[in-house]
Amino acid sequence: MDFAKQVELARFPAGVVVTVRGTPQGRLFRAVWAEDGKPGRGLELLLTTEAVKMYGEGPTVVLALERLKKAAQAGLPAVGADGTYQRAVFVGD
């Protein structure tokens, strides 16, 4: 299943945009709620390569999206003045 469809099925709150990109450490998911076109609130979640190997790609992506959805429902943290996002990490045991 493609990522956009997974995000759609996760049913994030209105106005929250979720993206993912690869990094040397794994996949970096970002949920952002924008104010007037500028990121105002957001959270990143790093899904490490080890976690994907240990638990499988499908389950880890679902867990990452669920964690970001819960954070979005509770209220995403403010983006730092320097443009940085608070980050959570999901690692393999």
Secondary structure as the mmCIF struct_conf table of DSSP 4:
data_model
#
loop_
_struct_conf.conf_type_id
_struct_conf.id
_struct_conf.beg_label_comp_id
_struct_conf.beg_label_asym_id
_struct_conf.beg_label_seq_id
_struct_conf.end_label_comp_id
_struct_conf.end_label_asym_id
_struct_conf.end_label_seq_id
HELX_RH_AL_P HELX_RH_AL_P1 PHE A 3 ALA A 10
TURN_TY1_P TURN_TY1_P1 ARG A 11 ARG A 11
HELX_LH_PP_P HELX_LH_PP_P1 PHE A 12 PRO A 13
TURN_TY1_P TURN_TY1_P2 ALA A 14 GLY A 15
STRN STRN1 VAL A 16 THR A 23
TURN_TY1_P TURN_TY1_P3 PRO A 24 GLN A 25
STRN STRN2 GLY A 26 GLU A 35
TURN_TY1_P TURN_TY1_P4 ASP A 36 GLY A 37
STRN STRN3 LYS A 38 THR A 48
HELX_RH_AL_P HELX_RH_AL_P2 THR A 49 TYR A 55
HELX_RH_AL_P HELX_RH_AL_P3 GLU A 57 ALA A 74
HELX_LH_PP_P HELX_LH_PP_P2 LEU A 76 PRO A 77
STRN STRN4 ALA A 78 ALA A 78
HELX_LH_PP_P HELX_LH_PP_P3 VAL A 79 GLY A 80
TURN_TY1_P TURN_TY1_P5 ALA A 81 ASP A 82
BEND BEND1 GLY A 83 GLY A 83
STRN STRN5 GLN A 86 PHE A 90
#
